[in-house]
Amino acid sequence: MTKQVLGFTVTPDNLFDVVMPQVNDTEWRLICIILRQTIGWRHEDGTCKDWDWLSHSQLRTRMNHSSATVSKTIDSLVTKGLIEVATSSGKLLTTALQRRNAHARMYFRLSRKVFEGSSRF
């Protein structure tokens, strides 16, 4: 008999206890995608990714929302300080205008604020 190993993503309790009640369903969906693509991704040595490149079209498909909704959701979560977006060189893209004009791959991660237990965003 073969034993099946199920994959899983370790999720900080703070995401459920503090963050989830303060975001809408679309924001929660994007947070979960970023969580899965970073903390939920394991290298052979067991470490996880700090950042992950996600294209706008990947996000549209995975979120099942329009381009405009994806952009608004990214902007909302960046404004709330829950996610960070950067170029491959590490330049943070803190505004929608910077992200639109970057003409580069955008890398995403959950911000440290998500893990620190902030009570309000």
Backbone atoms as SQL, in Angstrom:
CREATE TABLE atoms (id INTEGER PRIMARY KEY, chain TEXT, resi INTEGER, resn TEXT, atom TEXT, x REAL, y REAL, z REAL);
INSERT INTO atoms VALUES
  (1, 'A', 1, 'MET', 'N', 0.842, -1.175, 0.000),
  (2, 'A', 1, 'MET', 'CA', 0.000, 0.000, 0.000),
  (3, 'A', 1, 'MET', 'C', 0.889, 1.241, 0.000),
  (4, 'A', 2, 'THR', 'N', 0.546, 2.210, -0.826),
  (5, 'A', 2, 'THR', 'CA', 1.307, 3.446, -0.933),
  (6, 'A', 2, 'THR', 'C', 0.701, 4.505, -0.029),
  (7, 'A', 3, 'LYS', 'N', 1.564, 5.152, 0.726),
  (8, 'A', 3, 'LYS', 'CA', 1.108, 6.216, 1.603),
  (9, 'A', 3, 'LYS', 'C', 1.116, 7.525, 0.818),
  (10, 'A', 4, 'GLN', 'N', -0.022, 8.216, 0.798),
  (11, 'A', 4, 'GLN', 'CA', -0.122, 9.490, 0.099),
  (12, 'A', 4, 'GLN', 'C', 0.280, 10.609, 1.043),
  (13, 'A', 5, 'VAL', 'N', 1.166, 11.474, 0.578),
  (14, 'A', 5, 'VAL', 'CA', 1.592, 12.619, 1.363),
  (15, 'A', 5, 'VAL', 'C', 0.825, 13.838, 0.851),
  (16, 'A', 6, 'LEU', 'N', 0.098, 14.468, 1.734),
  (17, 'A', 6, 'LEU', 'CA', -0.664, 15.647, 1.359),
  (18, 'A', 6, 'LEU', 'C', 0.174, 16.899, 1.545),
  (19, 'A', 7, 'GLY', 'N', 0.114, 17.780, 0.573),
  (20, 'A', 7, 'GLY', 'CA', 0.798, 19.054, 0.707),
  (21, 'A', 7, 'GLY', 'C', -0.011, 19.976, 1.609),
  (22, 'A', 8, 'PHE', 'N', 0.658, 20.912, 2.214),
  (23, 'A', 8, 'PHE', 'CA', -0.031, 21.879, 3.059),
  (24, 'A', 8, 'PHE', 'C', 0.790, 23.154, 3.129),
  (25, 'A', 9, 'THR', 'N', 0.124, 24.229, 3.495),
  (26, 'A', 9, 'THR', 'CA', 0.772, 25.517, 3.673),
  (27, 'A', 9, 'THR', 'C', 0.582, 25.948, 5.117),
  (28, 'A', 10, 'VAL', 'N', 1.671, 26.138, 5.821),
  (29, 'A', 10, 'VAL', 'CA', 1.603, 26.623, 7.191),
  (30, 'A', 10, 'VAL', 'C', 1.096, 28.061, 7.131),
  (31, 'A', 11, 'THR', 'N', 0.075, 28.346, 7.906),
  (32, 'A', 11, 'THR', 'CA', -0.550, 29.667, 7.864),
  (33, 'A', 11, 'THR', 'C', -0.520, 30.302, 9.242),
  (34, 'A', 12, 'PRO', 'N', 0.018, 31.499, 9.356),
  (35, 'A', 12, 'PRO', 'CA', 0.053, 32.183, 10.650),
  (36, 'A', 12, 'PRO', 'C', -1.371, 32.424, 11.181),
  (37, 'A', 13, 'ASP', 'N', -1.586, 32.152, 12.454),
  (38, 'A', 13, 'ASP', 'CA', -2.899, 32.363, 13.074),
  (39, 'A', 13, 'ASP', 'C', -3.373, 33.800, 12.900),
  (40, 'A', 14, 'ASN', 'N', -2.442, 34.732, 12.901),
  (41, 'A', 14, 'ASN', 'CA', -2.788, 36.143, 12.760),
  (42, 'A', 14, 'ASN', 'C', -3.580, 36.416, 11.481),
  (43, 'A', 15, 'LEU', 'N', -3.313, 35.637, 10.434),
  (44, 'A', 15, 'LEU', 'CA', -4.066, 35.822, 9.197),
  (45, 'A', 15, 'LEU', 'C', -5.549, 35.557, 9.415),
  (46, 'A', 16, 'PHE', 'N', -5.856, 34.524, 10.179),
  (47, 'A', 16, 'PHE', 'CA', -7.261, 34.187, 10.439),
  (48, 'A', 16, 'PHE', 'C', -7.870, 35.084, 11.514),
  (49, 'A', 17, 'ASP', 'N', -7.108, 35.343, 12.554),
  (50, 'A', 17, 'ASP', 'CA', -7.644, 36.048, 13.721),
  (51, 'A', 17, 'ASP', 'C', -7.752, 37.556, 13.538),
  (52, 'A', 18, 'VAL', 'N', -6.808, 38.151, 12.821),
  (53, 'A', 18, 'VAL', 'CA', -6.759, 39.608, 12.717),
  (54, 'A', 18, 'VAL', 'C', -7.014, 40.095, 11.294),
  (55, 'A', 19, 'VAL', 'N', -6.343, 39.505, 10.324),
  (56, 'A', 19, 'VAL', 'CA', -6.412, 40.016, 8.957),
  (57, 'A', 19, 'VAL', 'C', -7.744, 39.681, 8.286),
  (58, 'A', 20, 'MET', 'N', -8.153, 38.423, 8.305),
  (59, 'A', 20, 'MET', 'CA', -9.342, 38.006, 7.561),
  (60, 'A', 20, 'MET', 'C', -10.585, 38.831, 7.888),
  (61, 'A', 21, 'PRO', 'N', -10.872, 39.132, 9.163),
  (62, 'A', 21, 'PRO', 'CA', -12.071, 39.924, 9.442),
  (63, 'A', 21, 'PRO', 'C', -12.010, 41.356, 8.916),
  (64, 'A', 22, 'GLN', 'N', -10.821, 41.818, 8.532),
  (65, 'A', 22, 'GLN', 'CA', -10.656, 43.218, 8.127),
  (66, 'A', 22, 'GLN', 'C', -10.498, 43.422, 6.620),
  (67, 'A', 23, 'VAL', 'N', -10.592, 42.339, 5.857),
  (68, 'A', 23, 'VAL', 'CA', -10.462, 42.459, 4.403),
  (69, 'A', 23, 'VAL', 'C', -11.710, 41.887, 3.731),
  (70, 'A', 24, 'ASN', 'N', -11.930, 42.281, 2.486),
  (71, 'A', 24, 'ASN', 'CA', -13.070, 41.718, 1.755),
  (72, 'A', 24, 'ASN', 'C', -12.666, 40.398, 1.103),
  (73, 'A', 25, 'ASP', 'N', -13.616, 39.731, 0.504),
  (74, 'A', 25, 'ASP', 'CA', -13.368, 38.400, -0.052),
  (75, 'A', 25, 'ASP', 'C', -12.317, 38.401, -1.161),
  (76, 'A', 26, 'THR', 'N', -12.313, 39.425, -1.987),
  (77, 'A', 26, 'THR', 'CA', -11.335, 39.507, -3.076),
  (78, 'A', 26, 'THR', 'C', -9.926, 39.734, -2.524),
  (79, 'A', 27, 'GLU', 'N', -9.818, 40.586, -1.521),
  (80, 'A', 27, 'GLU', 'CA', -8.520, 40.811, -0.880),
  (81, 'A', 27, 'GLU', 'C', -8.031, 39.524, -0.223),
  (82, 'A', 28, 'TRP', 'N', -8.940, 38.816, 0.431),
  (83, 'A', 28, 'TRP', 'CA', -8.565, 37.557, 1.086),
  (84, 'A', 28, 'TRP', 'C', -8.047, 36.550, 0.059),
  (85, 'A', 29, 'ARG', 'N', -8.696, 36.507, -1.088),
  (86, 'A', 29, 'ARG', 'CA', -8.275, 35.581, -2.145),
  (87, 'A', 29, 'ARG', 'C', -6.839, 35.889, -2.591),
  (88, 'A', 30, 'LEU', 'N', -6.522, 37.161, -2.782),
  (89, 'A', 30, 'LEU', 'CA', -5.169, 37.530, -3.193),
  (90, 'A', 30, 'LEU', 'C', -4.154, 37.224, -2.095),
  (91, 'A', 31, 'ILE', 'N', -4.507, 37.490, -0.852),
  (92, 'A', 31, 'ILE', 'CA', -3.620, 37.153, 0.262),
  (93, 'A', 31, 'ILE', 'C', -3.315, 35.653, 0.257),
  (94, 'A', 32, 'CYS', 'N', -4.326, 34.832, 0.044),
  (95, 'A', 32, 'CYS', 'CA', -4.132, 33.371, 0.029),
  (96, 'A', 32, 'CYS', 'C', -3.242, 32.931, -1.125),
  (97, 'A', 33, 'ILE', 'N', -3.392, 33.567, -2.279),
  (98, 'A', 33, 'ILE', 'CA', -2.534, 33.232, -3.427),
  (99, 'A', 33, 'ILE', 'C', -1.082, 33.570, -3.102),
  (100, 'A', 34, 'ILE', 'N', -0.844, 34.745, -2.552),
  (101, 'A', 34, 'ILE', 'CA', 0.527, 35.146, -2.202),
  (102, 'A', 34, 'ILE', 'C', 1.081, 34.240, -1.110),
  (103, 'A', 35, 'LEU', 'N', 0.270, 33.908, -0.130),
  (104, 'A', 35, 'LEU', 'CA', 0.688, 32.984, 0.932),
  (105, 'A', 35, 'LEU', 'C', 1.123, 31.651, 0.346),
  (106, 'A', 36, 'ARG', 'N', 0.318, 31.097, -0.536),
  (107, 'A', 36, 'ARG', 'CA', 0.614, 29.800, -1.144),
  (108, 'A', 36, 'ARG', 'C', 1.891, 29.853, -1.976),
  (109, 'A', 37, 'GLN', 'N', 2.089, 30.948, -2.701),
  (110, 'A', 37, 'GLN', 'CA', 3.241, 31.058, -3.596),
  (111, 'A', 37, 'GLN', 'C', 4.542, 31.416, -2.882),
  (112, 'A', 38, 'THR', 'N', 4.454, 31.824, -1.634),
  (113, 'A', 38, 'THR', 'CA', 5.669, 32.162, -0.878),
  (114, 'A', 38, 'THR', 'C', 5.867, 31.160, 0.254),
  (115, 'A', 39, 'ILE', 'N', 5.185, 31.342, 1.348),
  (116, 'A', 39, 'ILE', 'CA', 5.342, 30.448, 2.501),
  (117, 'A', 39, 'ILE', 'C', 4.992, 29.007, 2.142),
  (118, 'A', 40, 'GLY', 'N', 4.035, 28.833, 1.244),
  (119, 'A', 40, 'GLY', 'CA', 3.592, 27.495, 0.864),
  (120, 'A', 40, 'GLY', 'C', 4.470, 26.805, -0.151),
  (121, 'A', 41, 'TRP', 'N', 5.515, 27.457, -0.592),
  (122, 'A', 41, 'TRP', 'CA', 6.411, 26.887, -1.597),
  (123, 'A', 41, 'TRP', 'C', 7.714, 26.509, -0.921),
  (124, 'A', 42, 'ARG', 'N', 8.076, 25.261, -0.974),
  (125, 'A', 42, 'ARG', 'CA', 9.290, 24.783, -0.305),
  (126, 'A', 42, 'ARG', 'C', 10.372, 24.415, -1.308),
  (127, 'A', 43, 'HIS', 'N', 11.573, 24.917, -1.043),
  (128, 'A', 43, 'HIS', 'CA', 12.752, 24.499, -1.805),
  (129, 'A', 43, 'HIS', 'C', 13.192, 23.144, -1.276),
  (130, 'A', 44, 'GLU', 'N', 14.111, 22.510, -1.961),
  (131, 'A', 44, 'GLU', 'CA', 14.593, 21.192, -1.532),
  (132, 'A', 44, 'GLU', 'C', 15.181, 21.216, -0.130),
  (133, 'A', 45, 'ASP', 'N', 15.759, 22.349, 0.285),
  (134, 'A', 45, 'ASP', 'CA', 16.349, 22.441, 1.617),
  (135, 'A', 45, 'ASP', 'C', 15.314, 22.786, 2.696),
  (136, 'A', 46, 'GLY', 'N', 14.039, 22.890, 2.293),
  (137, 'A', 46, 'GLY', 'CA', 12.972, 23.139, 3.257),
  (138, 'A', 46, 'GLY', 'C', 12.639, 24.600, 3.481),
  (139, 'A', 47, 'THR', 'N', 13.426, 25.492, 2.910),
  (140, 'A', 47, 'THR', 'CA', 13.134, 26.916, 3.083),
  (141, 'A', 47, 'THR', 'C', 12.020, 27.333, 2.116),
  (142, 'A', 48, 'CYS', 'N', 11.360, 28.429, 2.454),
  (143, 'A', 48, 'CYS', 'CA', 10.292, 28.927, 1.589),
  (144, 'A', 48, 'CYS', 'C', 10.760, 30.198, 0.885),
  (145, 'A', 49, 'LYS', 'N', 9.983, 30.593, -0.105),
  (146, 'A', 49, 'LYS', 'CA', 10.300, 31.811, -0.852),
  (147, 'A', 49, 'LYS', 'C', 9.946, 33.033, -0.019),
  (148, 'A', 50, 'ASP', 'N', 10.741, 34.089, -0.164),
  (149, 'A', 50, 'ASP', 'CA', 10.401, 35.368, 0.441),
  (150, 'A', 50, 'ASP', 'C', 9.445, 36.135, -0.474),
  (151, 'A', 51, 'TRP', 'N', 9.710, 36.091, -1.761),
  (152, 'A', 51, 'TRP', 'CA', 8.944, 36.800, -2.778),
  (153, 'A', 51, 'TRP', 'C', 8.580, 35.825, -3.883),
  (154, 'A', 52, 'ASP', 'N', 7.532, 36.137, -4.647),
  (155, 'A', 52, 'ASP', 'CA', 7.241, 35.349, -5.844),
  (156, 'A', 52, 'ASP', 'C', 6.752, 36.266, -6.948),
  (157, 'A', 53, 'TRP', 'N', 7.225, 35.995, -8.145),
  (158, 'A', 53, 'TRP', 'CA', 6.783, 36.734, -9.315),
  (159, 'A', 53, 'TRP', 'C', 5.421, 36.206, -9.723),
  (160, 'A', 54, 'LEU', 'N', 4.470, 37.101, -9.802),
  (161, 'A', 54, 'LEU', 'CA', 3.129, 36.755, -10.264),
  (162, 'A', 54, 'LEU', 'C', 2.731, 37.771, -11.326),
  (163, 'A', 55, 'SER', 'N', 2.425, 37.284, -12.521),
  (164, 'A', 55, 'SER', 'CA', 2.016, 38.191, -13.584),
  (165, 'A', 55, 'SER', 'C', 0.558, 38.598, -13.369),
  (166, 'A', 56, 'HIS', 'N', 0.201, 39.690, -13.988),
  (167, 'A', 56, 'HIS', 'CA', -1.171, 40.180, -13.875),
  (168, 'A', 56, 'HIS', 'C', -2.146, 39.142, -14.441),
  (169, 'A', 57, 'SER', 'N', -1.771, 38.511, -15.544),
  (170, 'A', 57, 'SER', 'CA', -2.662, 37.504, -16.140),
  (171, 'A', 57, 'SER', 'C', -2.802, 36.278, -15.234),
  (172, 'A', 58, 'GLN', 'N', -1.723, 35.881, -14.556),
  (173, 'A', 58, 'GLN', 'CA', -1.824, 34.776, -13.588),
  (174, 'A', 58, 'GLN', 'C', -2.802, 35.138, -12.477),
  (175, 'A', 59, 'LEU', 'N', -2.699, 36.355, -11.977),
  (176, 'A', 59, 'LEU', 'CA', -3.584, 36.787, -10.898),
  (177, 'A', 59, 'LEU', 'C', -5.034, 36.858, -11.367),
  (178, 'A', 60, 'ARG', 'N', -5.262, 37.354, -12.581),
  (179, 'A', 60, 'ARG', 'CA', -6.629, 37.389, -13.119),
  (180, 'A', 60, 'ARG', 'C', -7.218, 35.990, -13.165),
  (181, 'A', 61, 'THR', 'N', -6.433, 35.037, -13.640),
  (182, 'A', 61, 'THR', 'CA', -6.902, 33.658, -13.759),
  (183, 'A', 61, 'THR', 'C', -7.134, 33.033, -12.390),
  (184, 'A', 62, 'ARG', 'N', -6.184, 33.158, -11.507),
  (185, 'A', 62, 'ARG', 'CA', -6.285, 32.510, -10.187),
  (186, 'A', 62, 'ARG', 'C', -7.336, 33.151, -9.295),
  (187, 'A', 63, 'MET', 'N', -7.533, 34.458, -9.450),
  (188, 'A', 63, 'MET', 'CA', -8.546, 35.146, -8.650),
  (189, 'A', 63, 'MET', 'C', -9.922, 35.075, -9.294),
  (190, 'A', 64, 'ASN', 'N', -9.949, 34.780, -10.602),
  (191, 'A', 64, 'ASN', 'CA', -11.193, 34.727, -11.363),
  (192, 'A', 64, 'ASN', 'C', -11.917, 36.080, -11.318),
  (193, 'A', 65, 'HIS', 'N', -11.137, 37.136, -11.547),
  (194, 'A', 65, 'HIS', 'CA', -11.667, 38.500, -11.548),
  (195, 'A', 65, 'HIS', 'C', -11.073, 39.273, -12.716),
  (196, 'A', 66, 'SER', 'N', -11.681, 40.401, -13.019),
  (197, 'A', 66, 'SER', 'CA', -11.223, 41.254, -14.119),
  (198, 'A', 66, 'SER', 'C', -9.883, 41.905, -13.786),
  (199, 'A', 67, 'SER', 'N', -9.245, 42.424, -14.810),
  (200, 'A', 67, 'SER', 'CA', -7.972, 43.114, -14.649),
  (201, 'A', 67, 'SER', 'C', -8.129, 44.307, -13.710),
  (202, 'A', 68, 'ALA', 'N', -9.222, 45.056, -13.874),
  (203, 'A', 68, 'ALA', 'CA', -9.453, 46.228, -13.026),
  (204, 'A', 68, 'ALA', 'C', -9.607, 45.827, -11.560),
  (205, 'A', 69, 'THR', 'N', -10.315, 44.734, -11.311),
  (206, 'A', 69, 'THR', 'CA', -10.511, 44.276, -9.926),
  (207, 'A', 69, 'THR', 'C', -9.200, 43.818, -9.319),
  (208, 'A', 70, 'VAL', 'N', -8.386, 43.114, -10.098),
  (209, 'A', 70, 'VAL', 'CA', -7.079, 42.674, -9.607),
  (210, 'A', 70, 'VAL', 'C', -6.232, 43.889, -9.239),
  (211, 'A', 71, 'SER', 'N', -6.193, 44.883, -10.110),
  (212, 'A', 71, 'SER', 'CA', -5.396, 46.094, -9.842),
  (213, 'A', 71, 'SER', 'C', -5.890, 46.820, -8.595),
  (214, 'A', 72, 'LYS', 'N', -7.198, 46.972, -8.465),
  (215, 'A', 72, 'LYS', 'CA', -7.765, 47.644, -7.284),
  (216, 'A', 72, 'LYS', 'C', -7.455, 46.865, -6.005),
  (217, 'A', 73, 'THR', 'N', -7.488, 45.545, -6.099),
  (218, 'A', 73, 'THR', 'CA', -7.217, 44.707, -4.923),
  (219, 'A', 73, 'THR', 'C', -5.760, 44.821, -4.509),
  (220, 'A', 74, 'ILE', 'N', -4.858, 44.779, -5.468),
  (221, 'A', 74, 'ILE', 'CA', -3.435, 44.963, -5.168),
  (222, 'A', 74, 'ILE', 'C', -3.234, 46.314, -4.497),
  (223, 'A', 75, 'ASP', 'N', -3.808, 47.357, -5.081),
  (224, 'A', 75, 'ASP', 'CA', -3.637, 48.705, -4.528),
  (225, 'A', 75, 'ASP', 'C', -4.182, 48.788, -3.107),
  (226, 'A', 76, 'SER', 'N', -5.320, 48.202, -2.871),
  (227, 'A', 76, 'SER', 'CA', -5.925, 48.233, -1.543),
  (228, 'A', 76, 'SER', 'C', -5.037, 47.546, -0.505),
  (229, 'A', 77, 'LEU', 'N', -4.514, 46.362, -0.852),
  (230, 'A', 77, 'LEU', 'CA', -3.683, 45.624, 0.102),
  (231, 'A', 77, 'LEU', 'C', -2.333, 46.287, 0.329),
  (232, 'A', 78, 'VAL', 'N', -1.779, 46.930, -0.708),
  (233, 'A', 78, 'VAL', 'CA', -0.534, 47.682, -0.535),
  (234, 'A', 78, 'VAL', 'C', -0.798, 48.884, 0.367),
  (235, 'A', 79, 'THR', 'N', -1.894, 49.589, 0.116),
  (236, 'A', 79, 'THR', 'CA', -2.252, 50.762, 0.921),
  (237, 'A', 79, 'THR', 'C', -2.464, 50.386, 2.382),
  (238, 'A', 80, 'LYS', 'N', -3.080, 49.246, 2.628),
  (239, 'A', 80, 'LYS', 'CA', -3.307, 48.771, 4.002),
  (240, 'A', 80, 'LYS', 'C', -2.033, 48.231, 4.646),
  (241, 'A', 81, 'GLY', 'N', -0.982, 48.066, 3.844),
  (242, 'A', 81, 'GLY', 'CA', 0.286, 47.571, 4.373),
  (243, 'A', 81, 'GLY', 'C', 0.315, 46.068, 4.580),
  (244, 'A', 82, 'LEU', 'N', -0.567, 45.341, 3.896),
  (245, 'A', 82, 'LEU', 'CA', -0.633, 43.892, 4.075),
  (246, 'A', 82, 'LEU', 'C', 0.221, 43.112, 3.090),
  (247, 'A', 83, 'ILE', 'N', 0.467, 43.695, 1.909),
  (248, 'A', 83, 'ILE', 'CA', 1.364, 43.066, 0.942),
  (249, 'A', 83, 'ILE', 'C', 2.371, 44.098, 0.464),
  (250, 'A', 84, 'GLU', 'N', 3.470, 43.597, -0.094),
  (251, 'A', 84, 'GLU', 'CA', 4.476, 44.447, -0.711),
  (252, 'A', 84, 'GLU', 'C', 4.693, 43.963, -2.129),
  (253, 'A', 85, 'VAL', 'N', 4.934, 44.902, -3.030),
  (254, 'A', 85, 'VAL', 'CA', 5.190, 44.600, -4.434),
  (255, 'A', 85, 'VAL', 'C', 6.508, 45.276, -4.795),
  (256, 'A', 86, 'ALA', 'N', 7.368, 44.539, -5.483),
  (257, 'A', 86, 'ALA', 'CA', 8.682, 45.079, -5.845),
  (258, 'A', 86, 'ALA', 'C', 9.098, 44.585, -7.223),
  (259, 'A', 87, 'THR', 'N', 10.085, 45.268, -7.787),
  (260, 'A', 87, 'THR', 'CA', 10.701, 44.820, -9.032),
  (261, 'A', 87, 'THR', 'C', 11.763, 43.768, -8.685),
  (262, 'A', 88, 'SER', 'N', 12.324, 43.155, -9.710),
  (263, 'A', 88, 'SER', 'CA', 13.361, 42.150, -9.473),
  (264, 'A', 88, 'SER', 'C', 14.604, 42.742, -8.818),
  (265, 'A', 89, 'SER', 'N', 14.798, 44.047, -8.968),
  (266, 'A', 89, 'SER', 'CA', 15.946, 44.705, -8.331),
  (267, 'A', 89, 'SER', 'C', 15.661, 45.062, -6.872),
  (268, 'A', 90, 'GLY', 'N', 14.421, 44.824, -6.429),
  (269, 'A', 90, 'GLY', 'CA', 14.073, 45.081, -5.038),
  (270, 'A', 90, 'GLY', 'C', 13.439, 46.438, -4.781),
  (271, 'A', 91, 'LYS', 'N', 13.204, 47.216, -5.842),
  (272, 'A', 91, 'LYS', 'CA', 12.566, 48.528, -5.671),
  (273, 'A', 91, 'LYS', 'C', 11.095, 48.316, -5.333),
  (274, 'A', 92, 'LEU', 'N', 10.677, 48.819, -4.160),
  (275, 'A', 92, 'LEU', 'CA', 9.281, 48.705, -3.758),
  (276, 'A', 92, 'LEU', 'C', 8.414, 49.603, -4.624),
  (277, 'A', 93, 'LEU', 'N', 7.276, 49.046, -5.033),
  (278, 'A', 93, 'LEU', 'CA', 6.308, 49.783, -5.842),
  (279, 'A', 93, 'LEU', 'C', 5.105, 50.055, -4.954),
  (280, 'A', 94, 'THR', 'N', 5.091, 51.231, -4.354),
  (281, 'A', 94, 'THR', 'CA', 4.101, 51.531, -3.320),
  (282, 'A', 94, 'THR', 'C', 2.836, 52.207, -3.838),
  (283, 'A', 95, 'THR', 'N', 2.849, 52.641, -5.101),
  (284, 'A', 95, 'THR', 'CA', 1.659, 53.275, -5.652),
  (285, 'A', 95, 'THR', 'C', 1.224, 52.559, -6.923),
  (286, 'A', 96, 'ALA', 'N', -0.049, 52.736, -7.270),
  (287, 'A', 96, 'ALA', 'CA', -0.580, 52.144, -8.498),
  (288, 'A', 96, 'ALA', 'C', 0.160, 52.694, -9.712),
  (289, 'A', 97, 'LEU', 'N', 0.484, 53.984, -9.692),
  (290, 'A', 97, 'LEU', 'CA', 1.212, 54.600, -10.803),
  (291, 'A', 97, 'LEU', 'C', 2.595, 53.965, -10.979),
  (292, 'A', 98, 'GLN', 'N', 3.301, 53.736, -9.889),
  (293, 'A', 98, 'GLN', 'CA', 4.617, 53.082, -9.969),
  (294, 'A', 98, 'GLN', 'C', 4.483, 51.679, -10.559),
  (295, 'A', 99, 'ARG', 'N', 3.458, 50.944, -10.146),
  (296, 'A', 99, 'ARG', 'CA', 3.268, 49.589, -10.664),
  (297, 'A', 99, 'ARG', 'C', 2.922, 49.613, -12.153),
  (298, 'A', 100, 'ARG', 'N', 2.079, 50.551, -12.567),
  (299, 'A', 100, 'ARG', 'CA', 1.706, 50.666, -13.983),
  (300, 'A', 100, 'ARG', 'C', 2.903, 51.031, -14.848),
  (301, 'A', 101, 'ASN', 'N', 3.764, 51.894, -14.331),
  (302, 'A', 101, 'ASN', 'CA', 4.899, 52.389, -15.118),
  (303, 'A', 101, 'ASN', 'C', 6.169, 51.562, -14.960),
  (304, 'A', 102, 'ALA', 'N', 6.135, 50.536, -14.162),
  (305, 'A', 102, 'ALA', 'CA', 7.344, 49.743, -13.882),
  (306, 'A', 102, 'ALA', 'C', 7.850, 48.992, -15.112),
  (307, 'A', 103, 'HIS', 'N', 6.966, 48.503, -15.946),
  (308, 'A', 103, 'HIS', 'CA', 7.344, 47.723, -17.122),
  (309, 'A', 103, 'HIS', 'C', 8.375, 46.652, -16.767),
  (310, 'A', 104, 'ALA', 'N', 8.114, 45.997, -15.661),
  (311, 'A', 104, 'ALA', 'CA', 9.012, 44.945, -15.176),
  (312, 'A', 104, 'ALA', 'C', 8.177, 43.882, -14.469),
  (313, 'A', 105, 'ARG', 'N', 8.781, 42.752, -14.247),
  (314, 'A', 105, 'ARG', 'CA', 8.104, 41.724, -13.465),
  (315, 'A', 105, 'ARG', 'C', 7.864, 42.244, -12.064),
  (316, 'A', 106, 'MET', 'N', 6.701, 41.909, -11.531),
  (317, 'A', 106, 'MET', 'CA', 6.389, 42.335, -10.169),
  (318, 'A', 106, 'MET', 'C', 6.424, 41.121, -9.247),
  (319, 'A', 107, 'TYR', 'N', 7.108, 41.307, -8.143),
  (320, 'A', 107, 'TYR', 'CA', 7.247, 40.264, -7.135),
  (321, 'A', 107, 'TYR', 'C', 6.413, 40.653, -5.918),
  (322, 'A', 108, 'PHE', 'N', 5.738, 39.666, -5.344),
  (323, 'A', 108, 'PHE', 'CA', 4.809, 39.890, -4.244),
  (324, 'A', 108, 'PHE', 'C', 5.242, 39.137, -3.000),
  (325, 'A', 109, 'ARG', 'N', 4.904, 39.710, -1.849),
  (326, 'A', 109, 'ARG', 'CA', 5.052, 39.009, -0.579),
  (327, 'A', 109, 'ARG', 'C', 4.080, 39.612, 0.428),
  (328, 'A', 110, 'LEU', 'N', 3.780, 38.849, 1.448),
  (329, 'A', 110, 'LEU', 'CA', 3.003, 39.370, 2.564),
  (330, 'A', 110, 'LEU', 'C', 3.929, 40.261, 3.377),
  (331, 'A', 111, 'SER', 'N', 3.418, 41.368, 3.879),
  (332, 'A', 111, 'SER', 'CA', 4.265, 42.274, 4.652),
  (333, 'A', 111, 'SER', 'C', 4.495, 41.716, 6.056),
  (334, 'A', 112, 'ARG', 'N', 5.510, 42.216, 6.706),
  (335, 'A', 112, 'ARG', 'CA', 5.809, 41.807, 8.086),
  (336, 'A', 112, 'ARG', 'C', 4.633, 42.114, 9.003),
  (337, 'A', 113, 'LYS', 'N', 3.869, 43.138, 8.666),
  (338, 'A', 113, 'LYS', 'CA', 2.710, 43.537, 9.461),
  (339, 'A', 113, 'LYS', 'C', 1.723, 42.371, 9.642),
  (340, 'A', 114, 'VAL', 'N', 1.621, 41.531, 8.631),
  (341, 'A', 114, 'VAL', 'CA', 0.716, 40.379, 8.683),
  (342, 'A', 114, 'VAL', 'C', 1.122, 39.415, 9.791),
  (343, 'A', 115, 'PHE', 'N', 2.410, 39.324, 10.056),
  (344, 'A', 115, 'PHE', 'CA', 2.920, 38.355, 11.019),
  (345, 'A', 115, 'PHE', 'C', 3.091, 38.926, 12.425),
  (346, 'A', 116, 'GLU', 'N', 2.993, 40.244, 12.553),
  (347, 'A', 116, 'GLU', 'CA', 3.276, 40.877, 13.829),
  (348, 'A', 116, 'GLU', 'C', 2.060, 41.049, 14.724),
  (349, 'A', 117, 'GLY', 'N', 0.891, 40.717, 14.262),
  (350, 'A', 117, 'GLY', 'CA', -0.285, 40.788, 15.104),
  (351, 'A', 117, 'GLY', 'C', -0.867, 42.169, 15.272),
  (352, 'A', 118, 'SER', 'N', -0.692, 43.032, 14.253),
  (353, 'A', 118, 'SER', 'CA', -1.297, 44.352, 14.338),
  (354, 'A', 118, 'SER', 'C', -2.811, 44.218, 14.498),
  (355, 'A', 119, 'SER', 'N', -3.386, 45.017, 15.351),
  (356, 'A', 119, 'SER', 'CA', -4.813, 44.874, 15.621),
  (357, 'A', 119, 'SER', 'C', -5.679, 45.571, 14.575),
  (358, 'A', 120, 'ARG', 'N', -5.188, 46.580, 13.890),
  (359, 'A', 120, 'ARG', 'CA', -5.961, 47.300, 12.876),
  (360, 'A', 120, 'ARG', 'C', -5.057, 47.667, 11.712),
  (361, 'A', 121, 'PHE', 'N', -5.601, 47.587, 10.504),
  (362, 'A', 121, 'PHE', 'CA', -4.818, 47.939, 9.313),
  (363, 'A', 121, 'PHE', 'C', -5.401, 49.164, 8.657);
